[in-house]
């Protein structure tokens, strides 16, 4: 009886391992890239921040179409008196998806308006940063 279950378990283990190897290979198309690698493909240009509204342009430096660009927009609240900060952290962040594809060498303007608007408060200021959080590169298949 024990021998029967050990064969069953061993067979299930082998099939599970085979499935894991095949699945891992098919999921390999997504890659985590470092900032320098991202900067070689996409650039944020003409960046402007006015009262929390962020606008700019994404430039596609690659030879492929880029789509599904996601920006990470962070509004960090900096207290005037850093050693005695207030109780409320007014900072906020969001992922903002661009709705269109960017052709090779092309540019895509964007504007993001926070909703609700950033609070107008004394005792500090917002510092806004924008980074590329993700994108998809459309690589045409080659016939073999």
SERO-4910 file (N, C-alpha, C, O; in steps of 0.05 Angstrom, whole numbers):
BEGIN
 pado doro    nc1    nc2    nc3   cac1   cac2   cac3    cc1    cc2    cc3    oc1    oc2    oc3
  Unk    A     16    -24      0      0      0      0     17     25      0     12     44    -15
  Unk    A     38     25     17     56     48     18     71     51     -8     75     74    -18
  Unk    A     79     29    -21     93     30    -46     75     43    -68     85     58    -84
  Unk    A     49     36    -68     30     48    -87     29     78    -84     29     92   -104
  Unk    A     26     88    -60     24    117    -55     51    131    -61     50    154    -71
  Unk    A     73    118    -56     99    131    -62    103    134    -92    114    154   -101
  Unk    A     93    114   -108     95    116   -137     77    139   -147     84    155   -164
  Unk    A     52    140   -135     33    161   -143     45    188   -136     43    207   -152
  Unk    A     56    191   -112     68    216   -104     92    223   -121     95    246   -129
  Unk    A    108    204   -127    132    208   -144    124    217   -172    136    235   -184
  Unk    A    103    204   -184     94    212   -210     82    240   -210     87    256   -228
  Unk    A     67    247   -189     56    274   -187     78    294   -184     76    316   -195
  Unk    A     99    287   -169    121    306   -165    136    311   -192    143    334   -198
  Unk    A    140    290   -207    153    293   -233    137    310   -252    147    328   -265
  Unk    A    111    305   -253     93    321   -271     92    350   -261     92    369   -278
  Unk    A     92    355   -235     92    382   -225    117    397   -232    117    420   -240
  Unk    A    140    383   -230    166    395   -237    167    402   -267    176    423   -274
  Unk    A    157    384   -284    156    388   -312    139    412   -319    146    429   -335
  Unk    A    115    414   -307     97    436   -311    110    462   -303    108    483   -317
  Unk    A    123    462   -280    136    486   -270    158    496   -289    160    520   -294
  Unk    A    174    478   -300    195    485   -319    183    497   -344    192    517   -354
  Unk    A    162    484   -355    149    494   -379    135    521   -375    137    539   -392
  Unk    A    122    524   -352    108    549   -346    128    572   -342    124    594   -351
  Unk    A    150    566   -328    170    587   -323    182    596   -349    188    620   -352
  Unk    A    186    578   -369    197    586   -395    178    604   -410    187    623   -422
  Unk    A    152    598   -409    133    615   -424    128    642   -411    121    661   -424
  Unk    A    133    644   -385    129    669   -371    154    687   -372    155    708   -360
  Unk    A    175    678   -386    200    692   -386    200    717   -403    220    731   -405
  Unk    A    178    724   -416    178    747   -434    177    773   -418    183    795   -429
  Unk    A    169    772   -393    169    796   -376    196    798   -362    206    779   -351
  Unk    A    207    823   -363    233    827   -351    233    851   -333    221    871   -339
  Unk    A    247    848   -310    251    871   -293    276    885   -302    297    873   -305
  Unk    A    274    911   -308    297    926   -318    306    947   -298    290    957   -283
  Unk    A    331    953   -300    342    974   -283    336   1001   -296    330   1003   -320
  Unk    A    339   1022   -280    333   1049   -290    349   1056   -315    339   1069   -333
  Unk    A    374   1049   -316    391   1055   -339    381   1041   -364    382   1052   -386
  Unk    A    371   1016   -361    360   1002   -384    334   1015   -393    329   1017   -417
  Unk    A    318   1023   -374    293   1037   -381    299   1063   -395    286   1070   -415
  Unk    A    319   1078   -385    326   1104   -397    337   1101   -426    336   1120   -441
  Unk    A    347   1077   -432    356   1073   -460    333   1069   -479    336   1072   -503
  Unk    A    309   1062   -468    285   1058   -484    266   1082   -484    257   1090   -504
  Unk    A    261   1092   -460    242   1114   -457    254   1137   -441    270   1133   -423
  Unk    A    246   1162   -448    255   1185   -433    231   1203   -427    212   1205   -443
  Unk    A    231   1215   -403    211   1234   -396    223   1262   -402    244   1269   -391
  Unk    A    210   1277   -419    220   1303   -427    198   1324   -423    175   1318   -420
  Unk    A    207   1349   -423    189   1372   -420    171   1370   -396    148   1377   -397
  Unk    A    182   1360   -374    167   1355   -349    161   1382   -336    178   1399   -332
  Unk    A    135   1385   -328    126   1410   -315    107   1402   -293     90   1385   -297
  Unk    A    109   1415   -270     91   1411   -248     80   1439   -239     96   1456   -231
  Unk    A     54   1442   -241     41   1467   -233     18   1460   -214     -2   1449   -223
  Unk    A     21   1467   -188      0   1462   -168    -10   1433   -169    -33   1427   -167
  Unk    A      9   1415   -171      3   1386   -170     -3   1374   -197     -3   1349   -200
  Unk    A     -9   1390   -218    -15   1380   -244     12   1374   -258     29   1392   -261
  Unk    A     15   1349   -267     40   1341   -279     36   1337   -309     17   1324   -318
  Unk    A     54   1349   -325     52   1345   -354     80   1342   -365    100   1350   -353
  Unk    A     81   1329   -388    107   1325   -400    103   1308   -426     82   1307   -437
  Unk    A    125   1296   -434    125   1281   -459    143   1256   -455    164   1257   -442
  Unk    A    133   1234   -465    149   1209   -464    161   1205   -492    146   1204   -512
  Unk    A    187   1202   -493    201   1198   -518    210   1169   -521    224   1159   -503
  Unk    A    202   1156   -543    210   1128   -548    236   1128   -563    237   1135   -586
  Unk    A    257   1120   -549    284   1119   -561    289   1092   -576    309   1089   -590
  Unk    A    271   1073   -573    276   1046   -584    268   1045   -613    256   1063   -624
  Unk    A    274   1022   -625    266   1017   -653    240   1001   -654    232    991   -676
  Unk    A    227    998   -631    201    983   -630    179   1001   -619    184   1021   -606
  Unk    A    154    994   -626    131   1008   -614    130   1001   -584    135    979   -576
  Unk    A    123   1022   -568    120   1018   -540     91   1024   -532     78   1042   -543
  Unk    A     79   1007   -515     52   1011   -506     50   1005   -476     69    996   -464
  Unk    A     26   1011   -465     21   1005   -437     41   1018   -418     50   1006   -399
  Unk    A     49   1043   -424     68   1057   -407     54   1065   -381     32   1077   -382
  Unk    A     67   1059   -359     57   1067   -333     78   1086   -320    101   1079   -319
  Unk    A     68   1108   -310     85   1127   -296     79   1125   -266     56   1120   -258
  Unk    A     99   1127   -250     96   1129   -221    100   1158   -213    123   1168   -215
  Unk    A     79   1171   -205     79   1199   -197     77   1201   -167     58   1191   -155
  Unk    A     98   1213   -155     98   1216   -126    100   1245   -118    117   1260   -127
  Unk    A     81   1253   -101     80   1280    -89     89   1277    -60     73   1268    -43
  Unk    A    114   1283    -54    125   1281    -27    122   1307    -12    130   1328    -23
  Unk    A    110   1307     12    107   1331     28    133   1335     44    141   1317     59
  Unk    A    146   1358     41    170   1365     56    163   1387     75    154   1409     67
  Unk    A    167   1381    101    161   1401    122    182   1423    122    206   1417    118
  Unk    A    174   1448    127    193   1469    130    211   1464    154    235   1470    154
  Unk    A    199   1454    176    214   1447    200    216   1417    202    199   1404    214
  Unk    A    237   1406    190    240   1377    189    244   1364    216    236   1341    220
  Unk    A    255   1379    235    260   1367    262    235   1366    279    233   1352    299
  Unk    A    214   1382    271    189   1382    285    166   1381    264    151   1400    260
  Unk    A    164   1358    250    143   1356    230    115   1355    242    112   1348    265
  Unk    A     95   1362    226     68   1360    234     59   1331    236     74   1312    231
  Unk    A     34   1327    243     23   1300    247     13   1288    221     13   1264    217
  Unk    A      4   1305    202     -8   1295    177     14   1292    155     29   1311    150
  Unk    A     14   1269    143     32   1265    120     14   1271     95     -4   1255     89
  Unk    A     20   1293     82      3   1301     60     12   1289     33      0   1294     12
  Unk    A     33   1273     34     44   1261      9     25   1241     -3      8   1229     11
  Unk    A     27   1237    -29     10   1217    -43     26   1207    -67     45   1220    -76
  Unk    A     17   1185    -77     30   1174   -102      9   1158   -117    -11   1149   -106
  Unk    A     15   1155   -143     -4   1141   -161     11   1129   -185     31   1140   -193
  Unk    A      0   1107   -195      9   1097   -221    -10   1108   -242    -35   1106   -239
  Unk    A      1   1120   -263    -15   1133   -283     -9   1120   -310     14   1120   -319
  Unk    A    -29   1108   -323    -26   1093   -348    -31   1111   -372    -51   1126   -372
  Unk    A    -13   1111   -391    -17   1126   -415    -33   1110   -435    -28   1086   -438
  Unk    A    -53   1122   -448    -73   1108   -463    -64   1100   -492    -79   1084   -505
  Unk    A    -42   1110   -502    -35   1105   -530     -8   1091   -533      8   1091   -515
  Unk    A     -4   1080   -557     22   1069   -564     40   1092   -573     31   1113   -582
  Unk    A     66   1087   -571     86   1106   -580    103   1093   -601    117   1073   -596
  Unk    A    102   1103   -626    118   1090   -647    148   1094   -643    156   1112   -627
  Unk    A    165   1079   -657    194   1083   -654    201   1111   -660    193   1122   -681
  Unk    A    217   1124   -643    225   1151   -646    203   1172   -641    208   1196   -644
  Unk    A    180   1162   -633    157   1180   -628    156   1191   -600    170   1183   -582
  Unk    A    137   1210   -597    133   1224   -571    103   1223   -565     86   1224   -582
  Unk    A     97   1221   -539     70   1221   -530     67   1241   -506     79   1236   -485
  Unk    A     52   1263   -510     48   1281   -488     29   1270   -468     12   1253   -475
  Unk    A     31   1278   -443     13   1269   -422      8   1291   -402     24   1310   -399
  Unk    A    -15   1290   -389    -22   1308   -367    -36   1292   -346    -55   1277   -352
  Unk    A    -28   1296   -321    -41   1283   -299    -50   1304   -279    -34   1321   -270
  Unk    A    -75   1304   -272    -86   1322   -251    -96   1306   -228   -114   1289   -231
  Unk    A    -85   1310   -204    -94   1294   -181   -123   1301   -174   -131   1324   -175
  Unk    A   -137   1281   -166   -165   1285   -158   -169   1270   -131   -168   1246   -130
  Unk    A   -174   1284   -110   -177   1313   -108   -150   1327   -111   -130   1314   -109
  Unk    A   -151   1353   -116   -126   1368   -119   -109   1366    -93   -119   1361    -72
  Unk    A    -83   1371    -96    -66   1371    -73    -74   1393    -54    -82   1415    -63
  Unk    A    -74   1388    -28    -83   1408     -9    -64   1432     -8    -39   1429    -11
  Unk    A    -75   1455     -5    -59   1480     -1    -56   1484     29    -75   1490     43
  Unk    A    -31   1480     38    -26   1482     67      0   1496     72     18   1497     55
  Unk    A      2   1508     95     27   1521    103     44   1501    119     35   1480    127
  Unk    A     69   1509    122     87   1492    138    104   1473    121    119   1457    132
  Unk    A    101   1474     95    117   1457     78    110   1460     49     97   1479     41
  Unk    A    120   1442     33    115   1443      4    116   1414     -7    127   1396      5
  Unk    A    105   1411    -31    106   1386    -45    130   1385    -63    136   1405    -77
  Unk    A    143   1362    -64    163   1357    -84    153   1334   -101    146   1312    -90
  Unk    A    151   1338   -127    139   1318   -145    160   1305   -162    177   1318   -173
  Unk    A    159   1278   -163    178   1263   -180    161   1244   -198    139   1235   -190
  Unk    A    172   1239   -221    158   1222   -241    179   1202   -251    201   1209   -258
  Unk    A    171   1177   -252    188   1155   -262    172   1136   -279    148   1133   -276
  Unk    A    186   1123   -298    174   1102   -313    171   1077   -296    192   1067   -286
  Unk    A    147   1068   -291    142   1044   -274    141   1018   -291    147    997   -281
  Unk    A    132   1021   -316    130    997   -332    122   1004   -360    112   1026   -366
  Unk    A    125    985   -378    117    988   -406    119    961   -420    131    942   -410
  Unk    A    107    960   -444    109    936   -460    121    944   -487    113    963   -500
  Unk    A    141    929   -495    155    934   -521    144    914   -541    145    890   -536
  Unk    A    134    924   -563    122    907   -584    145    899   -603    155    915   -618
  Unk    A    152    873   -601    174    863   -618    162    844   -638    151    823   -631
  Unk    A    163    852   -664    151    835   -684    164    807   -686    189    805   -683
  Unk    A    148    787   -691    159    760   -694    173    757   -720    165    769   -741
  Unk    A    195    743   -720    210    738   -745    203    710   -755    201    691   -739
  Unk    A    199    707   -781    194    681   -792    219    665   -794    240    675   -802
  Unk    A    217    640   -786    241    623   -786    240    602   -807    258    586   -810
***
